[in-house]
Amino acid sequence: MIAVKLIAVPAVIWLASWAGRRWGHRISGLISGFPLIAAPIVLFLSEEAPRPFVADVAWAAMAVAPAIGLHCVVYSWLTRLRLPPAAPRHLHWVICLGSAWSACVATQFLLTEYGLKGWAGAAMALALTLSLQWLMPRARSAAGSPPRIPPFEIAVRMGAAVLIAAVVMLGAQAFGPRVSGMLLGFPITASVLPVFTLYLYGSDATIRLLSGFNTGLIGFVVYFFVFASVVTPLGAWPAFVAGALASVLCVGLALAWQSWRKSIMR
């Protein structure tokens, strides 16, 4: 059963990668901002752990969503860093990723230490996530053709997803809900995708990718708020379905709002 669950997780990542390859960097980021890895993991975890424990994991995952958004902001701005011509090409993404990870993990500890649950926690997480969208840099060039995602990149995404799923599902009881929630909120796709995008397509493509990812994070917050609220009284599957529907609806409303704002500003 664990093997089946671990296969299901990378299958979701493959589908998201295919969609991004078809519709472009921003859509790839938008889809990846949803809890495509975290939602199946917490669903499978609910079959093994008590419902209150799973709810606490979900609350922690919801609380750390702004840390993922900060990761995207830091990474995006550092893509414009000018390195000396003699510097190795890979040094750029190493600096971006290392700095973004440091900011993300430090913020995760703060948010899980002082974060709130329930409506107050959801309001705080959404407010911080939306605020971080205003700090994102803007791409200077027009969007190009949809990305050619190398098979190696998809394999890395799927491998990372399997690893984090195995750690959470097999060690959640030992780690406790706080650390498990932080692991669920660790930016796996927001780490793998920008590295390849920056290396292959440059700064503007990476900014578009992470801008879409930040919009998708609204769905991440909403999903875990609904899941944590519903899982204890109704069970995992009703919580999963309700969370998925609510997250898609809220991101759809956010996209409609962004489209309306752009039309007004023209």
N, C-alpha and C positions, 0 to 999 in steps of 0.2 A: 504493500500500500504506500509506503514512503517513497519507493521508486516511482510509482505512478504519479504521485504528487510532485516529485522533483522533475518529472518529464513535463508535466503540465505548465510549470512556471516558464521554462525557456520557450515553450510553444507560443505563449502569449507574447514574449519578446520578439520572436520571429515575425509574428503577425504585425506588430508595431513597426518593425524595421521595414517590412514590405510596404506598409502604408506610407512611411516616410520616403522611401525610394520612389514611390509613385507620385506623391503630391508635394514634395519639397521640404526644405529645412525647417521652416516654421511649423508646418503640420507635423513633421517628425517630432519636433520638440513638444508641441501641444499634446500629442498622443502620449509621449513619454512622461509628461508631467502628471498624468493620471496614475493612481497606485496600481499599475499593471503587475508589478512584482509583489508589492506589499499586500494587496487585497487577497490574492490566492493564498499567500502564506498565512495570514491571520485567519482566513477561513479554515485552512487545514489544521492550524494550531487549535482552533476551537473544538476540534474533534478529540483532542488529547488532553486539554487543560480545562479547569473549571471556568464557567462563564464569567464570574467576577474578575478572574485573573486575565482573561482575554480582553475584557472591557478595559481594564487598566492599561494593557498593552496598546490598545487602540487609542485611548486618551493620550498616552505618551507620544504615539506616532503623529497624532493630530497636532500636538503642541510643538513638535520639531519642524513642521512644514516651513515656517519662516526661515529656519536655518538653511534649508535647501534653496530657498529663494535668494538668500544672501550669497550662497555658493555661486549661484548663477550670475549675480551682480558682479562679484569680485572677478570671476573668470572672464566675464564679458569685457570689463574695462581693461584687464591685463592683456587681452588679445591685441590691443593697440600699442603695447609696449614695443619700443624700438631697441633692438639688440645690435651690438656691433656686428659688422659684416662677417667677421671671422668666427663668430659664435656658432656652435653646432645648431643645426636646424631644430633638433628635438628639444633644445634647452627652453624654447619659448613655451611649449605646452607643459613642460615640467614645472616651470615657474607658475604658470596659470593654475595648474591642478594643485600643486602643493599649497599655494596661498589660499585657494578656494576651500580646500579640505580643512585647513587650519581654522579659517573663519567659521566654517560650518560646524565642526566638532565642538569648538569653544561655545558657540551659540546654542548648540543642542544641550550641553550641560546646564547652561543658564535657564533655558526654556523648560527643561524637565525638572529643574530644581524649584523654579518659581512659577511655573505655568499653572493654569487653572483648568478645571474640567467643566463639562456641561456647556450651557449657552455662553457663559462668560468666557470660557476657554476658547470656544469656537469663534466668538466675536474678536477676541484678541488675536488669534491666529490668522483670521481673514484680514483684519485691519493691517497687521504687519506684512502679510503677503502682498496685499494690494499696494501698500506704501512702497514696497521694494520694486514694484513694476515701474514706478516713477523714476527710480534711480538707474534703470537700465539705460545704457547708451543706445543711440539710434544708428542703424546701418546707414552708411553713406552712399551706397550704390543700390541699384535696383536688384530685385531677386533674379537669380539665374535659373537655369534648368534644374529639375529635380536631381538630387544627389545620387551618385553611383556608389552605393554602400558596398564596400568590399566584403567578400565572404568571411575574411578573417575578422573583420570588425563585428559581424553578426555572431560569430563563434565566441568572441570575447564577451559580448553582451550576455549571451546565453550562459556561458561558463560562470560569469560573475553572479548572475541571477540564481543559478543552481547552488553556488557556494553560500550565498547569504540565506537562501531558503533552508539549506541543510543546517546551518548554524542556529537559526532561529527555532526551527521545528524540533531539533534534537536537544538544544540547550536552553530553551526558554525558561523552563522551571528553575534551572540553576542560575541563569542570569538575572531573573526577576523581570517584572514588567517594564521598569524604567529603561534598562539596557536593551531589552528586546524591542521596545518602541523606538529607541535610537537607531538600532540596527535596521528596522523597517524603514526608517526615515533617512538612512544613509543614501546619498545621491549616486546610485549605481549607474543608471543610464545617463544622468547629468554629468558623469565623469567620463564614461566611455565615449559617448557620442561627440562631445566637444573636442576631445583629443584628436579623433580622426578628422572631424570637420575642419578644425583649425589647420591641421597639417596638410589636408588635401584642397581645401576651398578658401581658407583665409579668414580674416577677422570678421567681415560683414556677414558671411554665411553663419559663422559661429554665434554672432549676436542675434541673428534672426532665429536660430535654433533655440537659444536659451531664453529669448523673449517669449517664444511659444511655450516653452517649458514652464515659465513663470505663470502664464495664463492657465495652463493645465493644473498647476498646483492648487488652484481654487477647488478643483474637483477632488484633489487629495484631501484637503481639509474637510470638505463637506462629506466625503465618503466616510472618513473615520469618525466624524461627529455622529452621523446617523448610525453607523455600525455599533459604536460604543453605547449609544443610547438604546438600541433595539436588542442587542445580542443577549443581555441578561434576561429580560422578560419573555422574548419570543424565540430565541435560538439563533444559530449562525446563518443558516440559509436565508431566512427572512431578512436578517440584518444585511447580508451580502447584497441581496436583490434591491432592497430599499436604498442602501448606500450607493450602489451603482447608478440607479435611476436618478437619484438626487444629484449626484456629482455631474452626470452628463447634462442634466437640465441647467444647473448653475453655470457650468462652463459655456453652454450655449447662450445663456443670457449675457455672460461677460463678453463673448464674441460679438453679439448683436450690439451691445453698448459700445464696444471699441469701433465697430463699423460705423455706427451712427456718429460718434465723435469725429472720426476721420472725414465723413461726408460734410459735417458742419464746418470743419476747419478749412475745407477747400475753397 
